[in-house]
Amino acid sequence: MQKKKTKYIFITGGVVSSLGKGIVGSSVGVLLKSQGLKVTLQKFDPYLNQDPGTMSPYQHGEVFVTDDGTETDLDLGHYERFVDQEMSHVNNVTSGMIFWDVLNKERRGEYLGNTVQIIPHITNEIKERITLAKKDDDFDVIITEIGGTVGDIESLPFLEAIRQFQFENRDDCIHIHVTLVPYLRTSGEFKTKPTQHSVKDLREIGIHSDVIVCRTEKPLSQATKNKIALFCDVRPEEVITAIDAASIYEVPLLLEEENLDKIVLNKFGLVKKQNILPEWNEYVKSINNPDNPSVKIALVGKYTSLSDSYLSVTEALKHAGAANNCNIELEWVSAEDIENGKVSDFLKDANGILIPGGFGDRGIQGKINAAQYARENDIPYLGLCLGMHIAVIEFARHVLKLEDAHSSEIKSDAKNPVIDLLPEQKELINTGGTMRLGSYPCKVKPGTKLEEAYKTNLINERHRHRYEFNNVYREKFEENGLVFSGTSEDNRLIEVIEIPAQSWFVACQFHPEFKSRPTKAHPLFKDFVAASKKIKCSEP
Ligand code: GLN
């Protein structure tokens, strides 16, 4: 049998950053998957960091972690959530990785005395990565998103590489250019000039855009589409309106209405067989239901002005809201604001309290106050990674009366380090060793909230941490009513804690948010929201 030929879609962005290329790529992924095609996505980021693991959430938003423990760009979270397909180290490539590999090859003498140059050595390395995802799996379509904006100096090697790639795979590549078409209210008109210029920039590099996806705040008029078509050398129907949507999950439906799926399929010589998967439609309907009650979840974090910092958490909450027929009203509470009292001012209306992952000591006392408020007022609590450490410290201080209990991440000389490094990790840290990353199994204790949620006794979840529950204190906690409902298979690491005396108080060492999907809400988030909804619905 002849091996099927993989098709390639390249997504570039013009005019401004943050246009949602990741959402457009993911939506194309959903639409093609609905046709029975096997699709994967990848992100090529032009920055020089090897990965975003060390970058501040202020600059780069959340660090998404894959099963194989790769720290990646947050767009990989969108890819996984939209196409429901696990990503790995091959799906996120940075300039830093490319240069690192080329320079190492140079040191090993692999270039046999040649002058090492951007073209062909860097571009060859990039081209190899375009097809790398294919090695593990036989995909029908690989969608590659090029980070940054056309015109950036640093993305030039990537654009040159995809130009060469298309030259070598002529009939198997298409280019989708995502751009901004601003609407000027004062004159009541759309402005197409920025789009014309970014398409022209791409053309100069040798890339012809096959489809122009225009981000706009109002539907584009036919005259505007015609004008963009004329200047950008595409047919009017290949100018797609991507209007601002209330939910990112509506975007595949909006793009389907604009026939983007048909256009892409036709360019590959395929025909559209069916509409988008019915479960996607169902999900979108369920999130837009105004009859659903609103459940207020307080997210107590460090970066409250930047929702991208906790992107997978907020998405997982939305999925869980839909699964529970309720709308999530997210309340961002800055941990620093509740460090010195006033906790109830901020949390009294919360139906559920969530403390996400984090690093460093800023706002820690505020988070401890929030966990105490949740426990003392029996408000459902979900703690994720650092959120588990916080729950442990709070319990140690106020129930076990270990007033100086702390995490040695925050206070290295704590007298009662209830959260600490394992002895073998200490060695590693001293030699620059780093985090426990990726998927690990966890045993589930029967008869717990954890078992109730997962309905199984062995789970796998993703991790990104250094510090752990300190086993020296295990018995003391158990004697005082805390249950260790999840542990590593060898029982050495605490993975999940819960307080059975509370209506719902669960905190985990792992990050369940990375595995939630719109049509498959994560069991822990689902039960947390269900418990919060119960509180809401029992209010007088
Ligand atoms: N800072 C903590 C640790 O390194 C928690 C990490 C996290 O929340 N992702 O263990």
Residues whose N, C-alpha, C, O or C-beta is under 5 A from the ligand:
A	BS01	LIG	G357 G358 F359 L384 C385 L386 R464 H465 R466 Y467
